[in-house]
Amino acid sequence: MKPYTNKRKGKVRVAASTTAYIAVIVILIILAAIGFGLYATKSVAPVTSTSVSTVTSVSTTTVPTTVTSTTTATATATATATATVTSTSTTTSTVTSLPPSDEILLNDSGTLYNNMVITQHYTANYACENTSSVQSLFSGLPGQEQQSTDCEVGAGVIPSGTLPLFVLTPAYAGLSIFGYQPLGATPEGFPTFTYNGTTHVVLTNCPGMGASNPALMCVDHPFLLYSPYFTAVEQHLGIKNGLNVTLSNGQTVHADEGVLFTPAHTHLIATSTGNESIGWYLVVVLVMDPNIMPNPITGQCQEVVPSNLTDPTANCLTNVTSLEHAMTTYDSAVIAANANNPIWQTLNDAFHVGGLQVIVPGVSSPADLMNTSNTNVVLYFSTPNMYPPNPI
């Protein structure tokens, strides 16, 4: 494919404008009750009294990790008055936070390696190898989107001298994985997942490329991909003629069936090359169990959906061995989490995947995981420990 030479500046962003998708946008902000107690005592003459105001706020941050913090502030004032008034106010809220700014570097993203969080430092633009069958699908797209020509999930290529990069896509989050806000993603392109009335923002190394705010997008990634799996999901939703794609300059063009934004994902590698940059061929992994999708900053998993497994997070996807185990592990949480998910519905109708924790398209056996690709995309990066390793 033609190289994209100005990949850091002047990016043209894209977003899907079709109304055929079902918008699932839920932003959870819960404000609990505010209590106010007032006690007043009458005095026959002015006296010096003390007014004490105590405010207690409890906030729960669900992203990137669930952290409960309590802050109590007490203010005491002395004045001359005819009454003593004491008031107490308590506020409880649930908010969503994004990664701190020092976690975001222009040419870097994170990656998981052997139960550690390390850095993925990009050194060249991506390449999509040895496939011309889908080139015509991108022909109507100008500029940067045209550079996605030939990038495909479904056609496996392993160029000489490359290593596998496992792309963990939180498919349990449904259509929000594509980063488009009307489909439930945050403006930054992070997917969201709602279960039992609670909405979770799913942090990933790379947000979906449909984001309206591109600040956190990974560099050296294609904006668009073709996949027969995308086609199947579109047809499941009754979309049979592709999508209209609106560019950031307001131009609307048509993307053929099966062409969608590169979805949000987190990286997992089996080998670190340190400061040496090489090519890495992509292996897409569809994560259907929210309990084993790791936080990309902390490397931790948490039980989000009740499970029949003794340890619901045992296969937390921070190493390749856990990924291999997850390929053959069934969890009741998958069924509960994906009941209304068109991605899971499509795959289950076609392949009867049931409660499998992960699905690796085109790779049916863990024994084949390290020597099989399901894309023709190659990224180029080194893996230095620019962040101190974070043992899990």
Disulfide bonds with the S-S distance in Angstrom:
Cys128-Cys151 1.94
Cys206-Cys218 1.92
Cys301-Cys316 1.98
